[in-house]
Structure formats: C-alpha cells, structure tokens
Amino acid sequence: MRKVAIVLGSKSDWDKAKPIVETLEQFGVPYSARILSAHRTPDEAAEFARSAKKSGFGAIIAVAGKAAHLGGVLAAATTLPVVALPVSTSFLDGLDSVLSILPMPSGVPVAVMGVNAGVNAALFCVRMLAVDDKELDKKYTDYVASMREKTLSDDAELNKTLNK
C-alpha cells in the first residue's frame, strides 16, 4: 500500500494535523510527516515532492496557515495528488489560508479541504488510494455504512423522543 505524506508548513500546524494521523491509522494507511515550509525551506519542500513517488507515497497532504502556498509548491514539483489543508490562524481565522491556496494556476491542481478539516483530507486520500486497493476499499465502504447506520440510529432515537 502506498503511503500518505503529511507536510506541515510549521511545527505550530501539528495540532491541526493530528486528526489526519488518527484517521489514516484507523484505516491502516501508512504515513510519514515532515515540516517543510514553502517560504523558509522551498528547495527542500520541492525536493521532497520530486522524490515522493519513488519513496512510495501515493498522495501528499499539505497543512499550512496564513500564506498557505505549501500545497502549490509541492504540487508544482510532483505528479502525485496534493491535498491542501488550510488551518485557522490568528489572522482572519483561516480565511487567509483558504484564499492563498484556492487560486492555483491552470495545470497545477491542488484539492482544497475546509479549514481545519483534517479528517476529510485523510478520507480524501483514503478514497484515492482505495481505487486500486481492494482491502482499503472494503474498509472505506464499511466506514460509509457505519456512518449511515449511526445517522439512522440517531434519527430513530430522536423520533422516539419526540413522539412520546
């Protein structure tokens, strides 16, 4: 199974990345994490992206706030799918991060998740990796079924309470 790379723009982004790790571990998807800045270590970030496929990665999640250019820097240096996770900051509560990553130029696609939506970033990677991994596809299908069952159970409980 291919791994997922979690690349943080700075150490302060780690708390926002923890849900990614927890979700990947839930599905048994291997991962590694790095701190590589688009602005402070651009050469190292680009080199990491250039070698990611050969290193066994199937996707990259770029976690960054403020001027969140990390996803674009990584996407420009690889053909792997790159998922950007904009994180909230003290400046504009993450809107700045979203607006930094959304306007990617044509030909350099980056999937952008919601602010602090680490679980969705991980699930998006799980879906991509599950395309040619039957075991992972089964785990994801079971996960979707469990969400359905939980919602239907919650609905039944609510209606039971309301209809007393």
Secondary structure per residue as TSV (DSSP state, phi and psi in degrees):
chain	resnum	aa	ss	phi	psi
A	1	M	-	360.0	136.6
A	2	R	-	-70.7	153.8
A	3	K	E	-93.9	164.4
A	4	V	E	-111.5	131.6
A	5	A	E	-93.5	130.2
A	6	I	E	-109.3	114.5
A	7	V	E	-114.7	118.8
A	8	L	E	-97.5	139.5
A	9	G	S	-72.1	-27.3
A	10	S	S	-159.6	164.0
A	11	K	G	-58.7	-32.0
A	12	S	G	-65.5	-13.6
A	13	D	G	-83.9	-6.8
A	14	W	H	-59.4	-42.4
A	15	D	H	-59.4	-35.1
A	16	K	H	-75.2	-20.0
A	17	A	H	-88.5	-16.8
A	18	K	H	-55.8	-40.1
A	19	P	H	-62.6	-27.9
A	20	I	H	-63.6	-50.3
A	21	V	H	-59.2	-48.2
A	22	E	H	-59.9	-41.3
A	23	T	H	-70.0	-44.2
A	24	L	H	-61.8	-40.3
A	25	E	H	-64.4	-37.5
A	26	Q	H	-57.5	-35.8
A	27	F	H	-95.1	-0.9
A	28	G	T	71.9	26.0
A	29	V	-	-89.8	122.8
A	30	P	-	-70.0	150.8
A	31	Y	E	-152.3	166.0
A	32	S	E	-143.2	159.4
A	33	A	E	-127.3	144.2
A	34	R	E	-137.3	157.7
A	35	I	E	-112.7	110.3
A	36	L	-	-141.6	119.1
A	37	S	-	-92.4	138.9
A	38	A	T	-64.7	-26.8
A	39	H	T	-105.5	-34.6
A	40	R	T	-93.3	-27.6
A	41	T	S	-135.7	56.4
A	42	P	H	-62.9	-36.0
A	43	D	H	-66.3	-44.2
A	44	E	H	-67.1	-38.3
A	45	A	H	-63.5	-46.2
A	46	A	H	-64.5	-41.6
A	47	E	H	-63.7	-41.0
A	48	F	H	-58.8	-46.7
A	49	A	H	-63.9	-40.9
A	50	R	H	-61.2	-34.2
A	51	S	H	-98.5	-0.8
A	52	A	H	-61.3	-43.0
A	53	K	T	-63.8	-46.3
A	54	K	T	-63.1	-25.1
A	55	S	T	-85.6	4.2
A	56	G	T	93.7	12.6
A	57	F	E	-86.5	147.9
A	58	G	E	-113.2	-12.5
A	59	A	E	-163.5	158.9
A	60	I	E	-128.4	133.1
A	61	I	E	-108.9	122.5
A	62	A	E	-103.4	115.7
A	63	V	E	-105.9	115.2
A	64	A	E	-155.7	152.8
A	65	G	-	-121.8	-179.6
A	66	K	S	54.8	-121.4
A	67	A	S	-78.8	81.7
A	68	A	-	-82.2	64.5
A	69	H	-	-85.8	-1.5
A	70	L	H	-58.2	-45.7
A	71	G	H	-57.6	-42.0
A	72	G	H	-67.9	-40.3
A	73	V	H	-62.1	-44.1
A	74	L	H	-67.8	-44.0
A	75	A	H	-63.4	-32.5
A	76	A	H	-68.5	-19.4
A	77	A	T	-110.5	7.7
A	78	T	-	-147.4	162.3
A	79	T	S	-101.7	0.4
A	80	L	S	-70.3	154.0
A	81	P	-	-65.6	136.3
A	82	V	E	-118.9	129.7
A	83	V	E	-114.2	123.5
A	84	A	E	-95.5	132.5
A	85	L	E	-113.7	98.2
A	86	P	E	-72.1	138.8
A	87	V	-	-116.5	152.1
A	88	S	-	-69.8	146.9
A	89	T	-	-136.3	177.3
A	90	S	T	-72.5	-13.3
A	91	F	T	-104.9	109.5
A	92	L	G	64.9	15.1
A	93	D	G	52.6	31.5
A	94	G	G	103.6	-15.9
A	95	L	H	-59.6	-38.0
A	96	D	H	-59.0	-39.2
A	97	S	H	-65.8	-44.7
A	98	V	H	-62.0	-46.9
A	99	L	H	-69.2	-18.9
A	100	S	H	-78.0	-30.1
A	101	I	H	-101.9	-25.5
A	102	L	S	-61.5	-43.2
A	103	P	-	-82.6	56.7
A	104	M	-	-71.6	145.3
A	105	P	-	-71.5	153.7
A	106	S	T	-54.8	134.2
A	107	G	T	96.8	-8.9
A	108	V	-	-126.3	74.5
A	109	P	-	-74.9	141.2
A	110	V	-	-138.2	125.4
A	111	A	E	-77.2	133.7
A	112	V	E	-117.7	125.1
A	113	M	-	-91.1	173.5
A	114	G	-	-70.0	163.7
A	115	V	T	-59.5	127.3
A	116	N	T	63.0	19.1
A	117	A	-	-89.4	59.1
A	118	G	H	-62.1	-36.6
A	119	V	H	-61.5	-45.2
A	120	N	H	-65.3	-36.0
A	121	A	H	-61.0	-44.6
A	122	A	H	-66.3	-43.9
A	123	L	H	-63.7	-35.8
A	124	F	H	-61.6	-42.2
A	125	C	H	-66.8	-40.6
A	126	V	H	-57.9	-46.4
A	127	R	H	-58.2	-44.1
A	128	M	H	-64.1	-45.0
A	129	L	H	-69.7	-27.2
A	130	A	H	-74.1	-11.8
A	131	V	T	-55.8	-39.4
A	132	D	T	-123.9	27.9
A	133	D	-	-132.4	100.1
A	134	K	H	-61.4	-37.9
A	135	E	H	-66.2	-44.0
A	136	L	H	-67.6	-37.9
A	137	D	H	-60.3	-40.8
A	138	K	H	-63.9	-44.5
A	139	K	H	-59.7	-42.6
A	140	Y	H	-69.3	-40.9
A	141	T	H	-60.5	-42.4
A	142	D	H	-63.7	-38.5
A	143	Y	H	-62.0	-45.5
A	144	V	H	-62.2	-42.4
A	145	A	H	-63.2	-38.2
A	146	S	H	-68.5	-35.1
A	147	M	H	-64.2	-40.6
A	148	R	H	-61.8	-48.7
A	149	E	H	-61.8	-40.9
A	150	K	H	-62.8	-43.9
A	151	T	H	-64.2	-43.3
A	152	L	H	-66.0	-37.0
A	153	S	H	-65.8	-43.7
A	154	D	H	-61.9	-39.9
A	155	D	H	-63.7	-45.4
A	156	A	H	-62.8	-41.1
A	157	E	H	-63.9	-43.6
A	158	L	H	-61.7	-46.5
A	159	N	H	-67.0	-33.4
A	160	K	H	-64.1	-42.5
A	161	T	H	-66.1	-42.8
A	162	L	H	-72.7	-27.6
A	163	N	T	-96.9	25.5
A	164	K	-	-75.9	360.0
